[in-house]
Amino acid sequence: MKKSIDKQRLAFLDYLQESRGYSELTVKSYDETLKEAFRFIEIQTQASHTLFNLMPYRLHIVSLNPKTISKKLSAIRSFCEYLNTQDMNIVLKSDESIKVAKTLPKPISHDHILEALSYASLEEKLVVSMLYTLGFRISELASLRLDDISSEWVRVLGKGNKQRDVPLLDSTKELLDEYRETFRVKKFLFEKKGEKLSENSLRYTITKVFKRVGLKVTPHQLRHSYATSLLNGGAPIVDVSELLGHASMATTQIYTKLGSALKQQNYNKAHPLCGGEK
């Protein structure tokens, strides 16, 4: 059975990358989790199904933080769902969910972004602006082709090969035109010798830009800033969810919680009974 599981694991990883469009880093994480887990999971073949007892593995990882445990269990569940599509009839035992406290994303203020952009080169400005004004994931930006950019819209292929069109601001379009005139890229928006720049190269650009103004910023924080700005500006949550490429609106609702939290903080600072007046 173990040999069969190994064979199915490799097929599952191919499925994640080819059919679901997962990044190499994410697929590697799934692979490492599954290899580790099946050193401990007890496999029992029954008359009508195969039972995977997760308890030995859960005891092995019990000292990890709840968020990490939850991610590992989620990877195992996804694998088992895949096995069931292959008519293997897998049943999980000791599969209780781990409750994970939801942390609110931390957006970067508009003023801080403008300050960082004032010290940035043309290419750096475009990298930051594409994330901040279009809400892209870093993987989406790295894969963006010139053919996907029109005068008013940018077409992006997101998670699970889900395609969406995002409106292009005039200021970003002007920056794009200047960049393309200067760098004469041919296939990808950000490329070197005809090959797209890696996600790590673009991450380093973001790190470098914001380090100059004393901030530690990730690409995903710029995506958070995009979402929060739209919602705070009154954009309907259903539209923001579509622009972000979220599979579920529940994911987008995290940003509405963030807006409420910021309003509460501002209230606490401003109201005299909350110590805001001295």
N, C-alpha and C positions, 0 to 999 in steps of 0.2 A: 504493500500500500504506500509505503514511504517513497518508492521510486515513482509511482504513479503521481503522487502529490508533487514531487519535484518537477516532473514533466508538465503538469498542469500549472504550476507556479510560473514557469518560463512562458507558457502560452498566455497566462493572465497578464504578465508584465508587457508582453507584446501588444495585447489588447488595450492596455492602459495607454500605451504610447501611440499606437497606430490609430485606434478607433476613438479613444477618449481625448486624445491630444494632450496628455499629461507631459510635463517637462521631464527631462532626464533625471533631474535632482529628485523630483517627486517619486518617479518610478524606482529609483535607487533606494529611497526611504522605505517604500513598500517591500522591496526585495529583502532588505536587511531585517525588517520586522518579521516577515514570514519565515525567513531562515531561522531566526532566533526562536520564534514561537513554536515551530514544529520540532524543535529539540525537546520540548516539554509537553506539548499537547498530546493527550492520550487518544488514540484512534481506536474505536471499537466498531467492528462490522456487525450489524444486526441483520435480521431477515429482510426488513423492508427499507433500511436506510443505514448510513454510516454516521456514527456519533463522534463528534469532536469534543472532548472534555477539556475546557480551557482552564480549569482550576489549578493544575500544576504550574501552568505558565503565569497565571495571575499571582500565585504565591511568589514566583520568581521576581516579578516586577512590582511587588506591593510597595516597595520603598520609594518608587518614583513619584513625581508629583501627579496629581489627578489628570491634568491636561495631557501629559505624556502618555499615561495609561489609556486615556480615552482615545487618543490618536492610534495607538497600537491596536486596540480592540476594534476600532473602526476599519483598519486595514484588513484585519482577519475577517470581519463580517463581509466586506466587499469581495474578498477572495472566495468566501463560501457562497455568496450570491452568484458569482461567476461559475463556480463548480456546479451549482444547481441548474444553471442554463445549459450545462454540458451533460445533464441527466444523471448526476451523481447522487442526488438526494441526500444532502448533508444536513444534519441537525446539530446545533450548537448547545452545549451544556455549560452552565456557569457563565452566562453571557450578559449579566446584569450591567446596565449602563453606569458610568461614573459621572457624577454631577460635577460640572466644571463651572466655576464662576466666570461670567462673561466680563471681559475687560473692555473698556471703551477705547477706541482708537484715539490717537493723539494727533490732531491736524496741526499744520504749521500756519501761523497767522499770515495774512496777505502782506502785511508790512515787512515781515521777516523775509518772505519770498522776494519781494521787490528789492530789498536791501542786498540780498545774495546775488540777484540778477544784475545789479549795478556793477558788480566786480567780475562778471562772467564773460567768457569769450563767446563768439557767435555760436559755435557748436554747443557749448555748455548751456547757453540761454535756450537753445531749441530743445535740448533734452529735458530741462526743467519745465519749460512751457508746455511741451507735449503731454507730460504727466499731469501737470497742474490744470491745464485748460481742456483736456480730453478725458482725464480720469483713467488712463491706461494702466494695466498691469505692466511690470517691467518686461515680462516675456512677450507681451503683445507689441511693445515698442521695439524690442530687438528684432522681431520678425516682420515689421511693417515694410511693405514694398511700395515703391513709388507709384505703381499702377493703382494702388488702393487710395490714393490721395487725389481729390478733385478740388475745385475752387471753393466749394462750400462744405464738403463732407469728407470724412475719413472712414473708410470701411475697414473693420478690424475683425480678425478671427480669434475668438476667445476660447475659454475652457470648453471642452467637449465639442470642439469645432463649431461653436455657436457664433454665427456672424451677426454683427450689428453695425449700424451707421451712426457716427457721432458728428455733430455740427462743428465746423471749424471757425474759430473766432477770427475776425479780420486781422487783429494784432499778431496772432500766431501764423496766419497765412502770409503776412508780410515777412515775418521772420523765416518762414519756410522758403519763400521765393529767394530771399537774400542768401540763405544757406545753400540752396541748390545752384544758384548762380556762381557762388564762390567755390564750392567743393566738387561740382560736376559728378555727383554720385550717379550710378547707372541702374542699379536694381533695387537695393535696399536703401531706406532713408539714412541709416547709419551703417556704413560698411568700410571695409579696408581690403584693398586688392580684390574687389568683387565679391567678397564674403561678408555676411552680416556680422556686426560687432557682437560680442558675447554679452549676455546679461550682466556678467561680473564687470565688464568694462563700463557699461552704462551705470551700474551701481557705484563704481568708483568715481565716476564723473559727478554724481549727486553728492557723494561724501565730500569730494574736493571743493565743490562750489559752496556748500554750507559751512564747511570748516573755516573758511575765510571770515565768516561773521560769527564764529564761536558756537555754531550749532551742529548737533549730530542728527542728521535727517536721513531717513530711508525713502526709497522710491514709493513704497506703499503709503507712507505718510502724506505724500503729495496727492495720491489717489483719495485718501481720506479727506484732505483739504478740499479737493474738487467736490466731493459728495456733500460735505458739510456746508460749503458755500452755497451750493444750489438749493439745499433744503432750507437753510436759513434765509435765503432770498425768496422763498415761497414756491419753489418748483414742486409739483406734485410728486409724491413718493413713487408712484407707478412709473413716471417718466424717468426719474433718477435711477430706479432699479434697472430699467431697460438700457439706459446709457452706460451703466456700469457693467452690464452683462451678467447680473446676478441671476442664478437659477431660481432663487426664492426671494420674495419681497421681505421675508423675515430677516434676511441678511442686511438689507438696506435699512431696516428699522433700527439697527444698532446706532446709525448716525443720528436718528431723531432723538434717541436717548442721550447721545452726546450733546446735542443742541440744548436739551433740557438741563443737562448737568452744567453747561457753561452759563446758561441763564441764571441758574441757582447761585453759582459762584459770583457772578456779577451783582446779583441782588444782595448777597451777603456782604460784598465790599461796599455797596452803595448806601444801603439803608442805615440810618443812624443807630437804630437799636441792635444792629448786627456788628457794630464797631467800625462802620465805614466813616463816621464823622468824628473828627478829633477836635 
